[in-house]
Amino acid sequence: MKDLKGIVLGILAGLPALVVVFAFGLYFFGCRTNNTCTGIALPVTTPIPTLIPATLPAPKVGAAAVAAVPKCRVAAADLVAAWIDAGYPETDPFPFTDVKGQTCTATFKADVQRLFLEANLWYDGAPACTTCHNADIANNQKNMDLSSYAGILAGSNRVGEKAQKGDDILGGGDSQKALLYLMLYAPGGQTTINRPAMPLGRPASVPDKGPIISAGTPPEQAQ
């Protein structure tokens, strides 16, 4: 009798465990680990979380940083006139008044020289001034070199004994007498000295004092 009781109690005690094992077996072999039997897919995880892309702009360096510095706006011929009236310095900065009426600062190398070196600056299709006025003074137009500071100071008509020093084109420091300025100032496409407006082929649609360009440094940047 006692043995029978023990057997019955053992069966009753082991029955829940058998039910659990049976249910787990059905789940494991039927669904594995992907929950296909319930229609629910387990989320895919990665050991390294995905980083959110940075949205801040990359800092500018080198030439891009230089280009980002605020510039003043001024008519090209006005900039040439300001340089001449300041005594046409080679390296020292000189002041000029921009289109807003504020006093800005420029230099020959950074701001004035490019007016003679760059094509398409004075108007679309414009040749660079140095196309006709370059270091080959023996063969170029008016025997004049606009490609360098020394060439500009040497002037025009540099032939024979005048090869080193020609006629002054800077008006002795007075822009209103300077041939360099008077050839660039062309109201209605005509100069005030009855000579062709420069650069050569300049159409009447170009403003009297040439295009408005970016140049120099605003007062707040110069401090």
Buried (B, 14 or more C-beta within 10 A) or exposed (E): EEEEEEEEEEEEEEEEEEEEEEEEEEBEEEEEEEEEEEEEEEEEEEEEEEEEEEEEEEEEEEEEEEEEEEBBBBBBBBBBBBBBBBEBEEEEBBBBBBEEEEEBBBBBEEBBBBBBEBEEBBBEEBBBBBBBBBEEBEEBEBBBBBBBBEBBBBBBEBEEEBEEEBBBBBBEEEBEEBBBBBBBBBEEEEBEEEEEBBBEEBEEEBBBBBBBBEBBBBEEEEE
